[in-house]
Amino acid sequence: MSVYTPFSSKRTLLFSEATTADSNLRRSPWHGACFNVCKNGDLEDAPGIDALQSFKVEIENGSVFIHAPSDEKAINATRQPGGPKVSIGEDESSKPSSVLIVGGGPGAAHTVEALREEGYKGTIKVISKEPHLPIDRTKISKALISDPSKIALRTADFYKKLQVEFVLDVEATSLDFEKSQVKLSNGNTESYENLILATGANPIRLPLDGADLGNVFLLRGVKDAEAISKALGEPEKDEDKKNVVIIGSSFIGMEAAVAAAGKANVTVVGMEGAPFEKILGEKIGQGIKKVSCVSFIV
C-alpha cells in the first residue's frame, strides 16, 4: 500500500452539487448517473454501469493522504460485479434456484449484474428477441450506429464470468403461470422458478395511412439504424441528397436529424414551438433552431 495523489490520474470525473436527500450521493450532470462518492463509490442510479473505485483517506497535520495501489491501472479501473464464488450447482443445495429474464435490454443487463453482486448463486437465463447482447440503445440515434459490438454494454466474456446464459434472436410468445413456463417463438419451452419481465417499450407508430410503407422507419434498434443508413445512401453531390422528414423534436429526433444531415436534406416536424422546448426551455430551443443544420416545422 502506498500514498498516492489522485491528481496524477488522466481521467477526471465531474459531479453536480445537486444531490438527493442523502449528502453522500453525487450525480453526473452529463448523463445523470449517480454514485455514492463519500462512502464506497457504489453506483446508485443508471445510466452508469460500473461503480467507482474507493480508497482509504487519512488527514494528518493538514495533509491529505490517499492509500491506493501503486499500479495506476488498478487506480483508474472501475469496479465491475464479479461472478458467483461457487460454480453453479455446487453450493449447499443440491438443486440451485433459477431466474428466467424475458428481455435483453439494459434492464435485463442491470438485473443480471445486481443478482450476482448481491450473491445470487442460482442459474440465470436471458431470453432476447434481439440477435445481440445488451447494448446502450441511447447511442444508436447519435450516429445511426448499426454495429452492436460498438455499443455493447458488456462483452461476451463478462457474461461468461457471471455464468449467464443468453438465448438470442428468440421471442417469448406466451406465459403459463400455472406451469411456470414460457413458450418461445422457436417452439421451445423454458421453465422457471423466478421470472423477471424486462421487455422494455415499443416505439409509437404514427396513426396515419401509409405509416407502414417501406420508406417509413422507426428508430429503436441497430437493424433500424442499418435500414435508415441504407436508405440514405452515400450521395456525392448535394443534388443527389434525399429529402428526409423526422417526426419528433426532442433528443432522439434531433440526434437522428444531425446524424442524417450530412447525407440528406432533413426537416424536423415537432409539436412544440422549438426543439427541446419542454426539457430545456423555449430560449435554448430557439437558439438551437437558429444554429442547427436542419429545417423545422413546429
C-alpha positions as CSV (number, residue, x, y, z in Angstrom):
1,M,0.0,0.0,0.0
2,S,1.4,3.4,-0.9
3,V,0.4,7.0,-0.7
4,Y,-0.9,8.3,-4.0
5,T,-2.3,11.6,-5.2
6,P,-5.4,11.4,-7.4
7,F,-4.3,14.5,-9.3
8,S,-1.9,12.4,-11.4
9,S,-4.8,10.5,-12.9
10,K,-5.6,11.2,-16.5
11,R,-9.3,10.8,-16.0
12,T,-11.4,13.5,-14.3
13,L,-15.0,13.0,-13.1
14,L,-17.4,15.9,-12.8
15,F,-20.2,15.8,-10.4
16,S,-23.1,18.2,-9.8
17,E,-23.5,19.9,-6.5
18,A,-27.2,19.0,-6.6
19,T,-27.8,15.7,-4.9
20,T,-30.5,13.6,-3.4
21,A,-31.5,13.8,0.2
22,D,-28.5,11.7,1.0
23,S,-25.5,14.0,1.1
24,N,-23.2,11.1,0.2
25,L,-24.6,10.9,-3.3
26,R,-23.4,12.8,-6.3
27,R,-24.9,12.8,-9.8
28,S,-23.1,13.4,-13.0
29,P,-24.6,16.5,-14.8
30,W,-23.7,15.0,-18.2
31,H,-25.7,11.8,-18.2
32,G,-27.4,11.6,-14.8
33,A,-25.5,8.6,-13.3
34,C,-25.5,8.7,-9.5
35,F,-22.6,7.5,-7.3
36,N,-22.0,7.2,-3.6
37,V,-18.8,9.2,-3.7
38,C,-18.4,9.8,0.1
39,K,-18.6,6.2,1.2
40,N,-17.7,3.4,-1.2
41,G,-18.1,4.6,-4.8
42,D,-21.1,2.4,-5.4
43,L,-23.4,3.1,-8.4
44,E,-26.8,4.2,-7.1
45,D,-28.6,5.0,-10.3
46,A,-28.5,4.4,-14.1
47,P,-27.3,5.0,-16.8
48,G,-23.8,4.3,-15.4
49,I,-22.9,0.6,-15.2
50,D,-19.6,0.5,-13.2
51,A,-19.1,1.6,-9.6
52,L,-16.2,3.9,-8.8
53,Q,-13.0,2.9,-7.0
54,S,-12.7,3.9,-3.4
55,F,-9.6,4.3,-1.3
56,K,-8.9,5.0,2.4
57,V,-8.2,8.6,3.2
58,E,-6.3,10.0,6.2
59,I,-5.7,13.6,7.3
60,E,-2.6,14.3,9.2
61,N,-1.1,17.7,10.1
62,G,-3.2,19.4,7.5
63,S,-2.1,17.0,4.7
64,V,-4.5,14.6,3.0
65,F,-3.1,11.0,2.3
66,I,-4.9,8.6,0.0
67,H,-4.0,5.0,0.3
68,A,-4.1,3.3,-3.1
69,P,-2.3,0.6,-5.1
70,S,0.9,1.6,-6.8
71,D,-0.4,0.3,-10.1
72,E,-2.1,3.2,-12.0
73,K,-4.3,0.8,-14.0
74,A,-5.7,-0.5,-10.8
75,I,-6.4,3.0,-9.6
76,N,-8.2,4.1,-12.8
77,A,-10.1,0.9,-13.2
78,T,-13.8,0.9,-12.5
79,R,-15.5,-1.8,-10.3
80,Q,-17.5,-4.4,-12.1
81,P,-19.5,-7.1,-10.4
82,G,-17.8,-10.5,-10.1
83,G,-19.2,-13.9,-10.8
84,P,-20.6,-16.3,-8.2
85,K,-18.0,-17.5,-5.8
86,V,-19.0,-21.1,-6.4
87,S,-19.8,-22.9,-9.6
88,I,-23.4,-23.1,-10.4
89,G,-24.9,-26.2,-8.8
90,E,-22.1,-26.7,-6.4
91,D,-23.4,-24.7,-3.5
92,E,-25.1,-26.1,-0.4
93,S,-28.3,-27.0,-2.1
94,S,-28.5,-30.0,-4.5
95,K,-30.6,-28.0,-7.0
96,P,-29.9,-24.3,-7.3
97,S,-32.8,-21.9,-7.9
98,S,-33.2,-20.3,-11.3
99,V,-34.1,-16.9,-12.7
100,L,-35.5,-16.5,-16.2
101,I,-35.4,-13.0,-17.6
102,V,-37.6,-12.1,-20.6
103,G,-36.0,-9.1,-22.4
104,G,-32.4,-8.4,-23.5
105,G,-32.0,-4.7,-23.0
106,P,-30.4,-2.5,-20.3
107,G,-33.0,-3.6,-17.8
108,A,-32.0,-7.2,-18.1
109,A,-28.3,-6.3,-18.1
110,H,-28.6,-4.4,-14.8
111,T,-30.8,-7.2,-13.3
112,V,-28.1,-9.8,-14.1
113,E,-25.4,-7.7,-12.5
114,A,-27.4,-6.9,-9.4
115,L,-28.2,-10.6,-8.8
116,R,-24.6,-11.6,-9.0
117,E,-23.4,-8.6,-7.0
118,E,-25.9,-9.4,-4.2
119,G,-24.5,-13.0,-4.1
120,Y,-27.2,-14.9,-6.0
121,K,-25.8,-18.4,-6.9
122,G,-28.6,-19.8,-9.0
123,T,-28.8,-20.2,-12.7
124,I,-29.7,-17.1,-14.8
125,K,-31.0,-17.3,-18.4
126,V,-32.0,-14.3,-20.6
127,I,-34.4,-14.6,-23.5
128,S,-34.0,-11.8,-26.0
129,K,-35.6,-11.2,-29.4
130,E,-32.6,-9.2,-30.5
131,P,-29.6,-11.1,-32.1
132,H,-27.0,-9.5,-29.9
133,L,-26.1,-9.0,-26.2
134,P,-27.5,-5.9,-24.4
135,I,-26.5,-2.6,-25.9
136,D,-26.5,1.1,-25.0
137,R,-29.6,1.9,-27.0
138,T,-29.2,5.7,-26.4
139,K,-26.2,5.8,-28.7
140,I,-28.0,4.5,-31.8
141,S,-29.6,7.8,-32.6
142,K,-26.4,9.8,-32.1
143,A,-24.7,8.4,-35.2
144,L,-27.1,5.8,-36.6
145,I,-24.8,3.1,-35.3
146,S,-25.7,-0.3,-36.8
147,D,-22.8,-2.4,-35.3
148,P,-23.9,-3.8,-31.9
149,S,-20.3,-4.5,-30.9
150,K,-19.6,-0.8,-30.8
151,I,-22.3,0.0,-28.3
152,A,-22.4,-3.3,-26.3
153,L,-22.9,-2.7,-22.5
154,R,-20.7,-5.7,-21.7
155,T,-18.6,-8.3,-23.6
156,A,-19.5,-12.0,-24.0
157,D,-16.6,-12.8,-21.7
158,F,-18.1,-10.7,-19.0
159,Y,-21.4,-12.6,-19.0
160,K,-19.4,-15.8,-19.2
161,K,-17.7,-14.8,-16.0
162,L,-21.1,-14.2,-14.4
163,Q,-22.3,-17.6,-15.7
164,V,-25.3,-16.1,-17.5
165,E,-26.9,-17.9,-20.5
166,F,-28.4,-15.8,-23.3
167,V,-30.9,-17.2,-25.8
168,L,-30.8,-14.6,-28.6
169,D,-33.0,-13.8,-31.6
170,V,-36.0,-15.6,-30.0
171,E,-39.2,-14.1,-28.7
172,A,-41.4,-15.1,-25.8
173,T,-44.8,-15.8,-27.2
174,S,-46.9,-16.9,-24.2
175,L,-46.7,-17.3,-20.5
176,D,-48.2,-20.1,-18.4
177,F,-48.2,-19.1,-14.7
178,E,-49.7,-22.4,-13.5
179,K,-46.9,-24.5,-15.1
180,S,-44.3,-21.8,-14.6
181,Q,-43.3,-22.0,-18.3
182,V,-42.6,-19.5,-21.1
183,K,-43.2,-20.6,-24.7
184,L,-40.7,-19.3,-27.3
185,S,-41.0,-18.5,-31.0
186,N,-38.6,-21.3,-31.9
187,G,-41.0,-23.9,-30.5
188,N,-39.1,-24.5,-27.2
189,T,-40.5,-24.0,-23.7
190,E,-38.5,-22.6,-20.8
191,S,-39.4,-23.5,-17.2
192,Y,-38.6,-21.1,-14.4
193,E,-38.7,-20.7,-10.6
194,N,-38.4,-17.0,-10.7
195,L,-39.5,-14.9,-13.7
196,I,-38.4,-11.3,-14.4
197,L,-40.1,-9.4,-17.3
198,A,-37.8,-6.7,-18.7
199,T,-39.2,-6.3,-22.1
200,G,-38.9,-2.5,-22.4
201,A,-41.1,-0.4,-24.5
202,N,-42.2,-0.2,-28.2
203,P,-41.8,3.0,-30.3
204,I,-45.0,4.7,-31.1
205,R,-46.2,4.4,-34.7
206,L,-48.0,7.3,-36.4
207,P,-51.7,6.6,-36.6
208,L,-51.8,7.6,-40.3
209,D,-52.4,5.8,-43.6
210,G,-49.1,4.9,-45.1
211,A,-47.2,4.7,-41.9
212,D,-46.3,1.1,-42.7
213,L,-44.8,1.8,-46.1
214,G,-41.2,0.7,-46.9
215,N,-39.7,4.2,-46.7
216,V,-41.1,5.0,-43.2
217,F,-38.8,3.9,-40.4
218,L,-38.8,3.6,-36.6
219,L,-35.6,4.1,-34.7
220,R,-35.1,1.8,-31.8
221,G,-32.6,-1.0,-32.7
222,V,-29.4,-1.4,-34.7
223,K,-31.5,-3.0,-37.5
224,D,-33.5,0.2,-37.8
225,A,-30.3,2.3,-38.0
226,E,-28.9,0.0,-40.6
227,A,-32.1,0.3,-42.7
228,I,-32.1,4.1,-42.4
229,S,-28.4,4.3,-43.4
230,K,-29.0,2.1,-46.4
231,A,-32.0,4.3,-47.5
232,L,-29.9,7.5,-47.1
233,G,-27.1,6.0,-49.3
234,E,-23.8,7.9,-49.9
235,P,-24.6,10.9,-52.1
236,E,-21.5,12.5,-53.7
237,K,-23.3,15.8,-54.6
238,D,-25.9,17.9,-52.8
239,E,-28.4,17.5,-55.6
240,D,-28.2,13.7,-55.0
241,K,-29.3,14.0,-51.4
242,K,-32.7,12.7,-50.5
243,N,-35.4,14.6,-48.6
244,V,-35.9,13.2,-45.0
245,V,-38.7,14.1,-42.6
246,I,-38.2,13.3,-38.9
247,I,-41.2,13.3,-36.6
248,G,-40.3,14.5,-33.1
249,S,-38.1,17.4,-32.0
250,S,-36.7,16.0,-28.7
251,F,-33.5,14.1,-28.1
252,I,-33.9,11.1,-30.3
253,G,-35.4,13.0,-33.2
254,M,-32.8,15.8,-33.1
255,E,-29.9,13.4,-32.7
256,A,-31.1,11.4,-35.7
257,A,-31.6,14.6,-37.6
258,V,-28.0,15.7,-37.0
259,A,-26.7,12.3,-37.8
260,A,-28.5,12.2,-41.2
261,A,-27.9,15.9,-42.1
262,G,-24.6,15.1,-43.8
263,K,-26.3,12.7,-46.2
264,A,-29.8,14.2,-46.7
265,N,-31.9,17.3,-46.6
266,V,-33.5,17.0,-43.2
267,T,-36.7,18.6,-41.9
268,V,-37.8,18.1,-38.3
269,V,-41.5,18.2,-37.5
270,G,-42.4,18.9,-33.9
271,M,-45.4,19.7,-31.8
272,E,-43.5,22.3,-29.8
273,G,-42.6,25.9,-30.8
274,A,-38.9,25.0,-30.7
275,P,-36.8,21.8,-30.3
276,F,-36.3,20.6,-26.7
277,E,-38.8,23.3,-25.5
278,K,-40.4,21.1,-22.8
279,I,-37.0,20.0,-21.5
280,L,-34.6,22.9,-22.0
281,G,-37.0,25.8,-22.4
282,E,-38.0,28.0,-25.3
283,K,-34.9,30.3,-25.3
284,I,-32.5,27.4,-25.6
285,G,-34.7,25.7,-28.1
286,Q,-34.9,28.8,-30.3
287,G,-31.1,29.1,-30.1
288,I,-30.6,25.5,-31.2
289,K,-33.1,26.1,-34.0
290,K,-31.0,29.1,-35.3
291,V,-27.7,27.2,-35.4
292,S,-29.0,23.8,-36.5
293,C,-28.1,22.3,-39.8
294,V,-31.7,21.1,-40.4
295,S,-35.1,22.7,-41.2
296,F,-38.0,22.8,-38.8
297,I,-41.8,22.7,-39.0
298,V,-43.1,23.4,-35.5
